[in-house]
Amino acid sequence: MLILAPLGNDASALARCVEASGLPAHCLSGASELAERLAAPHQPETLIVVLSHEAADAEVGGILVEALNAEPEWSRLPILILASAAVRPPPACVVLDRDIESASYVLLERPASPAVLGKLLGTLAGTRRRQFRTRDLVRRLEEEEKRTAFLLGELRHRVRNSLAVLRSLFKMTARNSQSVEELTLAFGERLRTLSDAHTRLATETGGDNTLARLVSDHVAPYAPDRAQIAMDGPAVELTESVAFDLALVIHELATNAAKYGAFSVPDGKVEVGWSPDEDSGTLDLSWRESGGPQVEAPTRRGLGTTLISGFFAADGSGPSLTYDADGVAWRAKLPKDCFSLTDAETRGQDRQPS
């Protein structure tokens, strides 16, 4: 609760009354501090502004108008003005009445008894706290709306990807099958592994968050032959939040490889590597395709490209995504607080996923 009362001991007397009501109080040195406290987002939230008659001049009125205009229509900062005579309101009231429709200030003629003042302050504080709860609810609803829109876009994108991947995998499986029975068995197995990969992507929290397992789970279902995948890196445990984000990226890279890149041809290969950087403490990640058809950078930036390029990185440096003639290459740095090296070493050149 902000108190501005410049004469004598008015401010300290009001502060004692406020704190006796169980509310925190802060005495202001002048109008400039009031403006700073109301405008700065990092300051503690203001429940009420309490002004003495002497403090409620036109300058303070302008500061309050600016603060009230910055709030949504359903939220109004409570203002209590202790006037020498209620019939002669101070200049701040004139400014508020002129510039704010239905200005939310209370004019209380002094002297006011501590009991009356305490009850009024408690009522105003309760109103303000309900405004804060409403604001927080609105923010959560807006965040959920944004998340829902993103998930719908991701769902549409993933469905299109899945259909294209199925078409590519069917052609590759048919090419390597000697009979209808062999095609049925092989393609049925691929459908099952694809379904498992999508299920893991939708529930990528808890459980095994090792990097090797994540890469294997989200890459192997899209490779016609397991020999087309090589992984190299130490044993790394990921935090849950980064495991989900990285799974989305790896999933997107794998589906693109199946549609257009290394997994769309028998001789293509994908190499996934990771290694800690001892100087920065980050983890260097890389995805490298080779042996596939010649690729070109897309002419427009779709959801998949945005997802891959938007993966967060350490030190403010974004990931790199290049379309080399031999295949796609992606590199990123994982911040040191998002992973930990485990005791068991799993480093091995051209190691195939299980």
TORFIBA-848485 format. One record per residue (C-alpha): residue in one letter; z, x, y; residue number from 0. Coordinates in pm, 1 decimal, padded with zeros to 6 digits, m for minus. Layout:
residu:A | up:Z | east:X | north:Y | num:NUM
...
//
This chain:
residu:M | up:00000.0 | east:00000.0 | north:00000.0 | num:0
residu:L | up:m00113.3 | east:00158.4 | north:00327.4 | num:1
residu:I | up:00113.3 | east:00124.6 | north:00630.8 | num:2
residu:L | up:00008.5 | east:00198.2 | north:00989.1 | num:3
residu:A | up:00286.0 | east:00147.9 | north:01242.9 | num:4
residu:P | up:00291.5 | east:00417.4 | north:01512.2 | num:5
residu:L | up:00604.9 | east:00322.1 | north:01711.7 | num:6
residu:G | up:00946.6 | east:00466.0 | north:01635.2 | num:7
residu:N | up:01072.5 | east:00414.1 | north:01283.3 | num:8
residu:D | up:00857.6 | east:00106.4 | north:01216.8 | num:9
residu:A | up:00652.1 | east:00277.4 | north:00944.6 | num:10
residu:S | up:00951.6 | east:00410.8 | north:00749.9 | num:11
residu:A | up:01132.1 | east:00075.2 | north:00778.4 | num:12
residu:L | up:00825.8 | east:m00107.5 | north:00642.1 | num:13
residu:A | up:00790.9 | east:00149.1 | north:00364.1 | num:14
residu:R | up:01149.6 | east:00089.8 | north:00253.4 | num:15
residu:C | up:01088.2 | east:m00283.6 | north:00247.3 | num:16
residu:V | up:00769.4 | east:m00238.9 | north:00047.6 | num:17
residu:E | up:00927.7 | east:m00003.5 | north:m00206.2 | num:18
residu:A | up:01225.0 | east:m00239.2 | north:m00243.6 | num:19
residu:S | up:00968.1 | east:m00493.5 | north:m00368.2 | num:20
residu:G | up:00861.1 | east:m00248.9 | north:m00638.9 | num:21
residu:L | up:00533.1 | east:m00152.3 | north:m00470.5 | num:22
residu:P | up:00420.5 | east:00201.6 | north:m00380.5 | num:23
residu:A | up:00378.9 | east:00271.3 | north:m00007.9 | num:24
residu:H | up:00200.2 | east:00534.7 | north:00196.8 | num:25
residu:C | up:00254.2 | east:00572.6 | north:00572.8 | num:26
residu:L | up:m00058.7 | east:00665.3 | north:00766.1 | num:27
residu:S | up:m00073.0 | east:00905.1 | north:01058.4 | num:28
residu:G | up:m00344.3 | east:00714.4 | north:01246.2 | num:29
residu:A | up:m00673.8 | east:00526.3 | north:01239.5 | num:30
residu:S | up:m00872.1 | east:00824.7 | north:01110.7 | num:31
residu:E | up:m00653.9 | east:00854.3 | north:00801.4 | num:32
residu:L | up:m00689.7 | east:00481.0 | north:00740.7 | num:33
residu:A | up:m01068.9 | east:00514.8 | north:00751.5 | num:34
residu:E | up:m01056.9 | east:00812.9 | north:00516.0 | num:35
residu:R | up:m00833.0 | east:00641.3 | north:00262.2 | num:36
residu:L | up:m01039.9 | east:00322.7 | north:00255.4 | num:37
residu:A | up:m01374.9 | east:00504.0 | north:00227.0 | num:38
residu:A | up:m01290.4 | east:00778.0 | north:m00025.3 | num:39
residu:P | up:m01354.2 | east:00668.1 | north:m00386.9 | num:40
residu:H | up:m01124.5 | east:00937.7 | north:m00527.5 | num:41
residu:Q | up:m00819.9 | east:00804.4 | north:m00339.1 | num:42
residu:P | up:m00572.2 | east:00570.6 | north:m00512.1 | num:43
residu:E | up:m00684.6 | east:00209.6 | north:m00488.9 | num:44
residu:T | up:m00546.0 | east:00015.8 | north:m00194.3 | num:45
residu:L | up:m00349.7 | east:m00301.4 | north:m00269.5 | num:46
residu:I | up:m00275.5 | east:m00407.2 | north:00087.7 | num:47
residu:V | up:m00308.1 | east:m00272.1 | north:00442.3 | num:48
residu:V | up:00001.1 | east:m00338.1 | north:00654.7 | num:49
residu:L | up:m00031.9 | east:m00299.4 | north:01033.1 | num:50
residu:S | up:00211.4 | east:m00334.0 | north:01318.4 | num:51
residu:H | up:00096.3 | east:m00506.8 | north:01636.0 | num:52
residu:E | up:00063.1 | east:m00171.1 | north:01813.1 | num:53
residu:A | up:m00161.1 | east:m00026.7 | north:01538.7 | num:54
residu:A | up:m00399.2 | east:m00325.2 | north:01523.1 | num:55
residu:D | up:m00634.8 | east:m00216.2 | north:01799.9 | num:56
residu:A | up:m01013.8 | east:m00262.9 | north:01816.9 | num:57
residu:E | up:m01083.1 | east:00072.6 | north:01646.8 | num:58
residu:V | up:m00871.3 | east:m00023.7 | north:01346.8 | num:59
residu:G | up:m01042.0 | east:m00363.2 | north:01345.2 | num:60
residu:G | up:m01380.5 | east:m00191.1 | north:01315.0 | num:61
residu:I | up:m01252.6 | east:00024.3 | north:01026.4 | num:62
residu:L | up:m01131.2 | east:m00286.2 | north:00842.8 | num:63
residu:V | up:m01461.8 | east:m00464.9 | north:00901.6 | num:64
residu:E | up:m01648.9 | east:m00172.6 | north:00744.8 | num:65
residu:A | up:m01413.6 | east:m00170.3 | north:00444.2 | num:66
residu:L | up:m01445.6 | east:m00546.3 | north:00392.6 | num:67
residu:N | up:m01825.3 | east:m00536.1 | north:00418.8 | num:68
residu:A | up:m01832.8 | east:m00270.9 | north:00146.7 | num:69
residu:E | up:m01664.2 | east:m00505.3 | north:m00101.7 | num:70
residu:P | up:m01834.9 | east:m00783.4 | north:m00301.9 | num:71
residu:E | up:m01801.5 | east:m01138.9 | north:m00174.1 | num:72
residu:W | up:m01545.6 | east:m01234.6 | north:m00439.3 | num:73
residu:S | up:m01318.1 | east:m00944.1 | north:m00343.0 | num:74
residu:R | up:m01130.2 | east:m00918.6 | north:m00014.7 | num:75
residu:L | up:m00885.5 | east:m00645.0 | north:00085.6 | num:76
residu:P | up:m00556.8 | east:m00816.2 | north:00184.2 | num:77
residu:I | up:m00445.2 | east:m00725.6 | north:00539.6 | num:78
residu:L | up:m00100.0 | east:m00806.3 | north:00674.7 | num:79
residu:I | up:m00047.7 | east:m00776.8 | north:01051.4 | num:80
residu:L | up:00304.1 | east:m00799.4 | north:01192.8 | num:81
residu:A | up:00239.2 | east:m00945.2 | north:01538.0 | num:82
residu:S | up:00474.8 | east:m00953.1 | north:01831.1 | num:83
residu:A | up:00363.5 | east:m01309.8 | north:01895.1 | num:84
residu:A | up:00140.1 | east:m01504.5 | north:01656.7 | num:85
residu:V | up:m00013.5 | east:m01694.2 | north:01948.4 | num:86
residu:R | up:m00142.9 | east:m01368.0 | north:02095.8 | num:87
residu:P | up:m00315.2 | east:m01183.7 | north:01809.0 | num:88
residu:P | up:m00389.7 | east:m00812.4 | north:01857.8 | num:89
residu:P | up:m00746.2 | east:m00679.5 | north:01918.6 | num:90
residu:A | up:m00805.7 | east:m00604.0 | north:01547.9 | num:91
residu:C | up:m00782.6 | east:m00975.9 | north:01472.6 | num:92
residu:V | up:m01043.5 | east:m01051.4 | north:01737.7 | num:93
residu:V | up:m01281.8 | east:m00797.1 | north:01580.3 | num:94
residu:L | up:m01222.2 | east:m00933.2 | north:01229.3 | num:95
residu:D | up:m01275.2 | east:m01295.1 | north:01336.3 | num:96
residu:R | up:m01596.8 | east:m01199.2 | north:01515.8 | num:97
residu:D | up:m01756.0 | east:m00982.4 | north:01245.9 | num:98
residu:I | up:m01621.3 | east:m01121.7 | north:00916.1 | num:99
residu:E | up:m01664.7 | east:m01477.9 | north:00799.8 | num:100
residu:S | up:m01331.0 | east:m01608.6 | north:00673.1 | num:101
residu:A | up:m01152.6 | east:m01279.9 | north:00743.1 | num:102
residu:S | up:m00874.5 | east:m01222.9 | north:00491.1 | num:103
residu:Y | up:m00581.1 | east:m01119.2 | north:00706.0 | num:104
residu:V | up:m00236.4 | east:m01268.4 | north:00734.9 | num:105
residu:L | up:m00069.7 | east:m01275.8 | north:01076.3 | num:106
residu:L | up:00310.2 | east:m01273.5 | north:01045.4 | num:107
residu:E | up:00523.9 | east:m01298.7 | north:01357.3 | num:108
residu:R | up:00804.7 | east:m01046.6 | north:01373.8 | num:109
residu:P | up:01084.4 | east:m01001.5 | north:01323.5 | num:110
residu:A | up:01036.8 | east:m01113.1 | north:00962.4 | num:111
residu:S | up:01319.9 | east:m01111.0 | north:00712.0 | num:112
residu:P | up:01291.6 | east:m00860.4 | north:00423.3 | num:113
residu:A | up:01300.4 | east:m01149.5 | north:00173.9 | num:114
residu:V | up:01002.9 | east:m01326.0 | north:00334.2 | num:115
residu:L | up:00812.9 | east:m00999.7 | north:00378.7 | num:116
residu:G | up:00878.3 | east:m00891.7 | north:00018.6 | num:117
residu:K | up:00764.6 | east:m01225.5 | north:m00124.9 | num:118
residu:L | up:00447.9 | east:m01223.3 | north:00085.7 | num:119
residu:L | up:00365.3 | east:m00865.8 | north:m00014.1 | num:120
residu:G | up:00415.8 | east:m00949.3 | north:m00381.0 | num:121
residu:T | up:00178.8 | east:m01245.9 | north:m00354.7 | num:122
residu:L | up:m00089.6 | east:m01041.5 | north:m00179.1 | num:123
residu:A | up:m00052.2 | east:m00755.3 | north:m00428.7 | num:124
residu:G | up:m00094.9 | east:m00996.2 | north:m00720.6 | num:125
residu:T | up:m00413.2 | east:m01132.7 | north:m00566.1 | num:126
residu:R | up:m00550.1 | east:m00781.8 | north:m00520.2 | num:127
residu:R | up:m00469.5 | east:m00680.3 | north:m00876.8 | num:128
residu:R | up:m00662.0 | east:m00984.2 | north:m01005.2 | num:129
residu:Q | up:m00956.0 | east:m00870.2 | north:m00793.1 | num:130
residu:F | up:m00936.0 | east:m00527.2 | north:m00957.8 | num:131
residu:R | up:m00935.5 | east:m00684.8 | north:m01303.4 | num:132
residu:T | up:m01236.0 | east:m00897.5 | north:m01211.5 | num:133
residu:R | up:m01418.8 | east:m00591.4 | north:m01080.0 | num:134
residu:D | up:m01349.0 | east:m00396.1 | north:m01400.4 | num:135
residu:L | up:m01471.6 | east:m00689.9 | north:m01609.5 | num:136
residu:V | up:m01793.0 | east:m00715.5 | north:m01405.2 | num:137
residu:R | up:m01851.0 | east:m00343.0 | north:m01451.0 | num:138
residu:R | up:m01803.2 | east:m00367.7 | north:m01827.1 | num:139
residu:L | up:m02042.7 | east:m00660.7 | north:m01842.7 | num:140
residu:E | up:m02303.1 | east:m00464.1 | north:m01644.3 | num:141
residu:E | up:m02262.2 | east:m00164.4 | north:m01876.3 | num:142
residu:E | up:m02297.2 | east:m00386.7 | north:m02182.1 | num:143
residu:E | up:m02608.4 | east:m00545.4 | north:m02030.9 | num:144
residu:K | up:m02762.8 | east:m00201.6 | north:m01977.9 | num:145
residu:R | up:m02668.0 | east:m00096.0 | north:m02330.5 | num:146
residu:T | up:m02814.0 | east:m00415.6 | north:m02476.7 | num:147
residu:A | up:m03140.0 | east:m00358.5 | north:m02288.9 | num:148
residu:F | up:m03152.6 | east:m00000.7 | north:m02419.1 | num:149
residu:L | up:m03083.4 | east:m00109.8 | north:m02777.0 | num:150
residu:L | up:m03354.0 | east:m00376.8 | north:m02761.4 | num:151
residu:G | up:m03601.8 | east:m00118.0 | north:m02634.9 | num:152
residu:E | up:m03490.0 | east:00123.8 | north:m02905.0 | num:153
residu:L | up:m03524.4 | east:m00148.7 | north:m03169.9 | num:154
residu:R | up:m03880.8 | east:m00232.2 | north:m03064.0 | num:155
residu:H | up:m03967.1 | east:00135.5 | north:m03053.0 | num:156
residu:R | up:m03813.0 | east:00201.0 | north:m03394.2 | num:157
residu:V | up:m03995.5 | east:m00092.3 | north:m03554.7 | num:158
residu:R | up:m04330.0 | east:00038.0 | north:m03423.2 | num:159
residu:N | up:m04239.0 | east:00385.2 | north:m03544.5 | num:160
residu:S | up:m04137.7 | east:00259.8 | north:m03886.3 | num:161
residu:L | up:m04465.6 | east:00076.0 | north:m03940.2 | num:162
residu:A | up:m04666.9 | east:00382.0 | north:m03840.2 | num:163
residu:V | up:m04453.8 | east:00608.3 | north:m04061.1 | num:164
residu:L | up:m04488.2 | east:00374.2 | north:m04359.2 | num:165
residu:R | up:m04864.7 | east:00375.9 | north:m04319.3 | num:166
residu:S | up:m04871.3 | east:00755.4 | north:m04306.6 | num:167
residu:L | up:m04634.6 | east:00796.5 | north:m04601.8 | num:168
residu:F | up:m04831.2 | east:00547.4 | north:m04809.6 | num:169
residu:K | up:m05153.5 | east:00739.6 | north:m04749.8 | num:170
residu:M | up:m04986.7 | east:01071.4 | north:m04839.5 | num:171
residu:T | up:m04820.9 | east:00924.1 | north:m05149.3 | num:172
residu:A | up:m05142.3 | east:00759.2 | north:m05265.0 | num:173
residu:R | up:m05330.2 | east:01086.0 | north:m05218.7 | num:174
residu:N | up:m05085.8 | east:01266.6 | north:m05451.2 | num:175
residu:S | up:m05050.4 | east:00988.9 | north:m05712.6 | num:176
residu:Q | up:m05251.9 | east:00982.7 | north:m06031.5 | num:177
residu:S | up:m05194.7 | east:00616.9 | north:m06116.9 | num:178
residu:V | up:m05078.5 | east:00287.2 | north:m05974.7 | num:179
residu:E | up:m04750.6 | east:00322.8 | north:m06164.4 | num:180
residu:E | up:m04688.5 | east:00668.0 | north:m06016.8 | num:181
residu:L | up:m04773.0 | east:00538.0 | north:m05669.5 | num:182
residu:T | up:m04533.7 | east:00244.4 | north:m05714.0 | num:183
residu:L | up:m04245.0 | east:00467.1 | north:m05821.0 | num:184
residu:A | up:m04303.0 | east:00737.1 | north:m05560.0 | num:185
residu:F | up:m04355.2 | east:00499.0 | north:m05269.2 | num:186
residu:G | up:m04057.2 | east:00284.6 | north:m05377.0 | num:187
residu:E | up:m03836.1 | east:00595.0 | north:m05366.5 | num:188
residu:R | up:m03962.1 | east:00679.7 | north:m05019.2 | num:189
residu:L | up:m03886.6 | east:00326.3 | north:m04899.3 | num:190
residu:R | up:m03531.9 | east:00359.6 | north:m05030.5 | num:191
residu:T | up:m03470.5 | east:00693.7 | north:m04857.7 | num:192
residu:L | up:m03616.6 | east:00556.3 | north:m04533.5 | num:193
residu:S | up:m03384.7 | east:00257.3 | north:m04554.6 | num:194
residu:D | up:m03086.7 | east:00488.4 | north:m04611.4 | num:195
residu:A | up:m03184.6 | east:00698.8 | north:m04309.5 | num:196
residu:H | up:m03198.2 | east:00391.7 | north:m04082.7 | num:197
residu:T | up:m02861.6 | east:00273.2 | north:m04214.2 | num:198
residu:R | up:m02702.0 | east:00611.5 | north:m04142.3 | num:199
residu:L | up:m02852.8 | east:00614.6 | north:m03793.4 | num:200
residu:A | up:m02701.7 | east:00272.9 | north:m03716.2 | num:201
residu:T | up:m02354.8 | east:00386.5 | north:m03833.5 | num:202
residu:E | up:m02349.4 | east:00748.9 | north:m03719.7 | num:203
residu:T | up:m01973.0 | east:00761.5 | north:m03661.1 | num:204
residu:G | up:m01702.5 | east:00916.2 | north:m03874.0 | num:205
residu:G | up:m01768.2 | east:01063.1 | north:m04215.9 | num:206
residu:D | up:m01963.2 | east:01384.4 | north:m04265.6 | num:207
residu:N | up:m02064.7 | east:01518.8 | north:m03924.8 | num:208
residu:T | up:m02190.5 | east:01856.5 | north:m04039.4 | num:209
residu:L | up:m02513.7 | east:01960.6 | north:m03871.3 | num:210
residu:A | up:m02684.8 | east:02052.4 | north:m04199.6 | num:211
residu:R | up:m02611.8 | east:01708.4 | north:m04345.7 | num:212
residu:L | up:m02732.4 | east:01533.4 | north:m04030.8 | num:213
residu:V | up:m03062.7 | east:01721.1 | north:m04031.8 | num:214
residu:S | up:m03112.9 | east:01664.0 | north:m04404.4 | num:215
residu:D | up:m03033.9 | east:01290.4 | north:m04382.8 | num:216
residu:H | up:m03274.3 | east:01224.8 | north:m04096.2 | num:217
residu:V | up:m03560.7 | east:01461.0 | north:m04180.7 | num:218
residu:A | up:m03597.3 | east:01455.2 | north:m04559.1 | num:219
residu:P | up:m03700.9 | east:01085.6 | north:m04583.9 | num:220
residu:Y | up:m04009.5 | east:01155.1 | north:m04372.2 | num:221
residu:A | up:m04136.4 | east:01462.1 | north:m04558.2 | num:222
residu:P | up:m04385.9 | east:01394.4 | north:m04838.5 | num:223
residu:D | up:m04257.3 | east:01711.7 | north:m05008.9 | num:224
residu:R | up:m03909.8 | east:01861.9 | north:m04968.9 | num:225
residu:A | up:m04069.5 | east:02206.4 | north:m04965.4 | num:226
residu:Q | up:m04211.7 | east:02117.9 | north:m04621.8 | num:227
residu:I | up:m03861.4 | east:02142.3 | north:m04469.6 | num:228
residu:A | up:m03671.0 | east:02463.1 | north:m04395.6 | num:229
residu:M | up:m03324.6 | east:02480.4 | north:m04238.5 | num:230
residu:D | up:m03135.9 | east:02785.1 | north:m04123.9 | num:231
residu:G | up:m02792.6 | east:02802.1 | north:m03963.3 | num:232
residu:P | up:m02419.8 | east:02845.0 | north:m04019.0 | num:233
residu:A | up:m02185.0 | east:02563.7 | north:m04117.7 | num:234
residu:V | up:m02124.0 | east:02355.3 | north:m03805.6 | num:235
residu:E | up:m01910.6 | east:02044.1 | north:m03754.0 | num:236
residu:L | up:m02018.7 | east:01811.2 | north:m03469.9 | num:237
residu:T | up:m01809.7 | east:01574.2 | north:m03262.0 | num:238
residu:E | up:m01883.5 | east:01207.3 | north:m03332.3 | num:239
residu:S | up:m02046.0 | east:01136.6 | north:m02995.5 | num:240
residu:V | up:m02287.9 | east:01428.6 | north:m03008.3 | num:241
residu:A | up:m02361.7 | east:01363.7 | north:m03377.0 | num:242
residu:F | up:m02496.5 | east:01018.0 | north:m03290.0 | num:243
residu:D | up:m02699.7 | east:01145.1 | north:m02992.1 | num:244
residu:L | up:m02845.4 | east:01432.7 | north:m03192.4 | num:245
residu:A | up:m02923.0 | east:01203.0 | north:m03486.0 | num:246
residu:L | up:m03137.2 | east:00988.5 | north:m03253.9 | num:247
residu:V | up:m03329.0 | east:01296.4 | north:m03139.2 | num:248
residu:I | up:m03379.7 | east:01440.4 | north:m03490.2 | num:249
residu:H | up:m03482.2 | east:01096.6 | north:m03617.6 | num:250
residu:E | up:m03739.6 | east:01066.8 | north:m03338.4 | num:251
residu:L | up:m03879.9 | east:01415.7 | north:m03402.4 | num:252
residu:A | up:m03906.0 | east:01343.6 | north:m03776.4 | num:253
residu:T | up:m04086.8 | east:01012.5 | north:m03730.1 | num:254
residu:N | up:m04330.4 | east:01173.6 | north:m03486.3 | num:255
residu:A | up:m04392.4 | east:01452.0 | north:m03738.3 | num:256
residu:A | up:m04470.2 | east:01189.6 | north:m04002.8 | num:257
residu:K | up:m04708.8 | east:00998.3 | north:m03775.0 | num:258
residu:Y | up:m04892.6 | east:01279.3 | north:m03600.5 | num:259
residu:G | up:m04750.3 | east:01619.4 | north:m03691.0 | num:260
residu:A | up:m04655.1 | east:01850.8 | north:m03974.2 | num:261
residu:F | up:m04547.6 | east:01576.9 | north:m04216.4 | num:262
residu:S | up:m04882.0 | east:01396.8 | north:m04183.6 | num:263
residu:V | up:m05063.0 | east:01668.2 | north:m04386.4 | num:264
residu:P | up:m04976.4 | east:01836.2 | north:m04718.7 | num:265
residu:D | up:m04956.7 | east:02190.6 | north:m04577.0 | num:266
residu:G | up:m04745.4 | east:02113.3 | north:m04271.7 | num:267
residu:K | up:m04396.1 | east:02256.0 | north:m04234.9 | num:268
residu:V | up:m04090.6 | east:02183.0 | north:m04020.5 | num:269
residu:E | up:m03832.0 | east:02452.1 | north:m03950.3 | num:270
residu:V | up:m03495.0 | east:02348.8 | north:m03806.5 | num:271
residu:G | up:m03258.8 | east:02623.8 | north:m03696.6 | num:272
residu:W | up:m02931.1 | east:02663.4 | north:m03512.5 | num:273
residu:S | up:m02723.5 | east:02965.1 | north:m03415.1 | num:274
residu:P | up:m02422.6 | east:03021.5 | north:m03185.4 | num:275
residu:D | up:m02475.5 | east:03212.9 | north:m02861.2 | num:276
residu:E | up:m02182.9 | east:03455.5 | north:m02839.5 | num:277
residu:D | up:m02224.8 | east:03509.5 | north:m02464.2 | num:278
residu:S | up:m02227.5 | east:03145.4 | north:m02350.3 | num:279
residu:G | up:m02045.7 | east:02989.3 | north:m02645.0 | num:280
residu:T | up:m02321.9 | east:02730.1 | north:m02686.0 | num:281
residu:L | up:m02516.3 | east:02642.5 | north:m02999.6 | num:282
residu:D | up:m02891.5 | east:02704.7 | north:m02982.6 | num:283
residu:L | up:m03092.5 | east:02433.8 | north:m03161.0 | num:284
residu:S | up:m03461.2 | east:02451.9 | north:m03247.2 | num:285
residu:W | up:m03725.7 | east:02234.1 | north:m03413.6 | num:286
residu:R | up:m04057.9 | east:02398.7 | north:m03492.8 | num:287
residu:E | up:m04361.8 | east:02242.2 | north:m03659.9 | num:288
residu:S | up:m04647.4 | east:02442.6 | north:m03807.6 | num:289
residu:G | up:m04949.8 | east:02386.8 | north:m04028.0 | num:290
residu:G | up:m05007.8 | east:02036.1 | north:m03897.1 | num:291
residu:P | up:m05297.0 | east:01888.5 | north:m03701.8 | num:292
residu:Q | up:m05353.9 | east:02007.8 | north:m03347.6 | num:293
residu:V | up:m05127.9 | east:01816.8 | north:m03111.8 | num:294
residu:E | up:m05155.7 | east:01738.3 | north:m02743.8 | num:295
residu:A | up:m04896.5 | east:01632.9 | north:m02489.9 | num:296
residu:P | up:m04880.9 | east:01252.0 | north:m02450.6 | num:297
residu:T | up:m05047.6 | east:01107.8 | north:m02142.6 | num:298
residu:R | up:m04752.1 | east:00878.6 | north:m02071.1 | num:299
residu:R | up:m04376.8 | east:00916.9 | north:m02111.3 | num:300
residu:G | up:m04254.5 | east:00661.7 | north:m02364.4 | num:301
residu:L | up:m03907.0 | east:00584.3 | north:m02495.5 | num:302
residu:G | up:m03931.4 | east:00848.1 | north:m02767.9 | num:303
residu:T | up:m04028.3 | east:01127.9 | north:m02530.3 | num:304
residu:T | up:m03756.3 | east:01021.4 | north:m02288.2 | num:305
residu:L | up:m03499.7 | east:01025.6 | north:m02568.6 | num:306
residu:I | up:m03599.4 | east:01372.2 | north:m02691.3 | num:307
residu:S | up:m03624.0 | east:01524.0 | north:m02344.8 | num:308
residu:G | up:m03304.9 | east:01358.7 | north:m02221.1 | num:309
residu:F | up:m03070.6 | east:01510.7 | north:m02481.2 | num:310
residu:F | up:m02787.9 | east:01666.7 | north:m02278.5 | num:311
residu:A | up:m02759.6 | east:02043.7 | north:m02261.7 | num:312
residu:A | up:m02511.4 | east:02305.6 | north:m02148.3 | num:313
residu:D | up:m02511.7 | east:02478.4 | north:m01809.9 | num:314
residu:G | up:m02727.5 | east:02204.3 | north:m01657.5 | num:315
residu:S | up:m03041.5 | east:02323.4 | north:m01839.1 | num:316
residu:G | up:m03242.2 | east:02051.7 | north:m02008.8 | num:317
residu:P | up:m03405.1 | east:02083.9 | north:m02350.5 | num:318
residu:S | up:m03758.3 | east:02217.2 | north:m02376.7 | num:319
residu:L | up:m04030.1 | east:02017.3 | north:m02550.6 | num:320
residu:T | up:m04367.9 | east:02187.1 | north:m02593.8 | num:321
residu:Y | up:m04686.7 | east:02076.8 | north:m02766.2 | num:322
residu:D | up:m04829.3 | east:02398.9 | north:m02907.4 | num:323
residu:A | up:m05164.8 | east:02397.8 | north:m03081.0 | num:324
residu:D | up:m04991.4 | east:02452.1 | north:m03415.3 | num:325
residu:G | up:m04726.7 | east:02184.9 | north:m03367.9 | num:326
residu:V | up:m04438.3 | east:02047.5 | north:m03163.3 | num:327
residu:A | up:m04150.5 | east:02274.4 | north:m03064.4 | num:328
residu:W | up:m03814.5 | east:02154.0 | north:m02929.0 | num:329
residu:R | up:m03518.7 | east:02364.8 | north:m02819.0 | num:330
residu:A | up:m03180.6 | east:02272.8 | north:m02673.8 | num:331
residu:K | up:m02832.7 | east:02410.8 | north:m02619.2 | num:332
residu:L | up:m02525.6 | east:02227.7 | north:m02743.1 | num:333
residu:P | up:m02211.4 | east:02272.9 | north:m02525.5 | num:334
residu:K | up:m01924.4 | east:02456.8 | north:m02692.1 | num:335
residu:D | up:m01688.7 | east:02157.6 | north:m02675.3 | num:336
residu:C | up:m01924.8 | east:01950.3 | north:m02892.7 | num:337
residu:F | up:m01917.5 | east:02155.5 | north:m03212.6 | num:338
residu:S | up:m01706.7 | east:02393.3 | north:m03420.9 | num:339
residu:L | up:m01799.1 | east:02656.0 | north:m03674.8 | num:340
residu:T | up:m01645.1 | east:02598.8 | north:m04017.1 | num:341
residu:D | up:m01529.4 | east:02863.4 | north:m04264.3 | num:342
residu:A | up:m01798.9 | east:02812.5 | north:m04525.2 | num:343
residu:E | up:m02122.2 | east:02990.4 | north:m04434.5 | num:344
residu:T | up:m02442.4 | east:02812.6 | north:m04530.6 | num:345
residu:R | up:m02692.6 | east:03049.2 | north:m04371.0 | num:346
residu:G | up:m03006.4 | east:03097.9 | north:m04577.7 | num:347
residu:Q | up:m03370.3 | east:03153.3 | north:m04489.4 | num:348
residu:D | up:m03604.6 | east:02865.1 | north:m04580.6 | num:349
residu:R | up:m03313.4 | east:02671.0 | north:m04732.4 | num:350
residu:Q | up:m03429.4 | east:02330.4 | north:m04849.8 | num:351
residu:P | up:m03218.5 | east:02016.8 | north:m04800.4 | num:352
residu:S | up:m03049.0 | east:01870.4 | north:m05102.3 | num:353
//
